[in-house]
Amino acid sequence: LVYGNAVHDALKQWGFSVQKGQPFTKDQFMLAFESFLQERELLTEAEKQRLLKLGEESLPRYFHEHLESLHPCIAHIEHPVSTHLRDIPITGKLDRIDRMSQDSSSVRVIDFKTGRPKSESEILKEGDYFRQLVFYALLLEHGMPHLEPKEFILEFVGEGEHEPVRRVFQINEAQKKDLSAIIQKVWAKILALDFTPI
């Protein structure tokens, strides 16, 4: 969790630097990661050194492969969305929303992940990560309807021996409808004070 927070913060700072037209160098990106661990987390010295070493082994590779020559049209970074699905309040935070081109309403939604990258079949079979993307699609549909999400991306930063991996998905109406139905069932059970499994 601590490592993931530090990576997310470095990616956030990189995103802001791109928005300003002054993209971070690799050294600035690494400094953002290291500063978060040094200043924002209460860690033992041994744990701090372990996480710093992990970052030093993994993040330069990710930066080189995925950030160094990338100049996306970043619309939003760690963007909170609060809206309603019918009368049900739903809320979430999206790591990054990129426009497909300048001033376009077509966007891609990127969710960053640390840890072992998962294959596309694992993501679809296990369900949790994919359901998260479908939920983001619902958030955008109801909370930011002026945007047209075309791609939902799980970006695995890579860790240790595991290379960075990008998994790209499209979300269809049937998938959104299925998750909407589950949310409505859960909400009805909460209102009824029924906390048994669905």
JOWO-V853829 format. One record per residue. PSI is psi in whole degrees, 0 to 359 (none if undefined). Layout:
psi
PSI
PSI
This chain:
psi
314
315
314
320
318
319
314
320
318
319
324
313
322
315
316
322
324
318
327
354
15
70
139
145
172
317
321
322
314
323
322
317
311
322
321
314
322
323
334
348
141
104
152
159
322
317
320
315
324
316
322
318
318
316
318
330
327
319
323
323
315
316
314
319
330
344
328
315
15
131
72
160
86
121
317
146
128
58
118
138
125
126
194
140
101
244
14
123
131
144
152
173
126
128
310
141
120
138
144
327
165
131
9
148
349
129
162
141
128
129
120
140
139
176
186
127
144
148
164
319
322
315
317
323
314
322
327
310
318
321
325
318
320
322
319
322
320
318
315
320
319
332
337
61
347
347
148
95
124
331
144
121
129
113
105
118
336
145
126
238
348
125
154
143
141
125
124
132
152
144
129
173
322
320
319
321
318
314
323
318
320
315
318
322
314
317
318
320
322
314
330
3
34
108
24
156
154
none
